């Protein structure tokens, strides 16, 4: 049995990876930096680890991966991607493959202006994007989107601006931090989140999901088949050459897909894709560990997000707090 570790299991991406691998023959090790990271208590083996910006982060991860004989490590947080990408050789030396893209891919995907410049050069349809500082919109430019140039999560620090008055009000709100923002053309239309599997420099599969958002997270999604969108998504990943899972977000206007964001990792909708017949983590693991080519059959249906409570005994939390480790939970509850 191969051991697979998943980080960031307190968040949606990490939990989605855990859910996708839960019914497989892989043994899972859950990792999170928060004592109450919910995924820690839904796995048979779990560790509390340092934050990605902690000097001991890599040291502790190496220690766990060596002890648990981890074959694959899936990152669940954006903050971990770069430091893990810079240490893939070190982990490989102890037998652990990190499912993470190269540093240059992570940098490009995290920088909205660099994403625009890379994709527009490749012939991908992209909303017009420019630096916010020095940009003086005229009436025909509205509505437009103002968002952080680098980083950002969900809908935090994202502003939809409808007119000149709102533009001035937003500039006053941002103040001296305007240099950290870009302006993006607003595309009116359905929004899609698309998952891809990328191995040995090739895209091995694409799934397309239309989605409805709530507070920046996918609240409802609908798996669909669309050759036009798939062609555009394949052009994106063929251009940037990610490794493992890569998420492409876009909107449709006049039947044309406009790509506005790339996440070089698994997604919060990974579990929803698994329910639709496209299990990214399992297909990646099967290929890397068992040399099994990805196979999938996508079912078009509707998936509604549903909250589920997880009861954790206080003594289990106390043990985790004291040891930063739990194994073989007596009352394991699946997410």
Protein Blocks (a to p, Z undefined) as FASTA:
>chain_A
ZZdddehklbmklmmmmmmmmmmcbdcddddfbfklmklmmcfbdcddddfklcklmmmm
mmmmmmnopabdcdfbfklmmmmmmmmmmmmmnopacddddfklmmmmmmmklmmmmmmm
nopacdddddfehpacdfklpccddddfbgcehjeoiacdfbfklmmmmmmmnmmmlmmp
ccddddeddddddddddeehiafbdcddddddeehiafbdcddddfklmmmmmmmmmmno
pghjaddddddeehiacdfbdcdbddfklmmmmmnopafklmmmmmmmnopacddddddd
ddddddddddddfklmmmmmmnopaehifblcdZZ
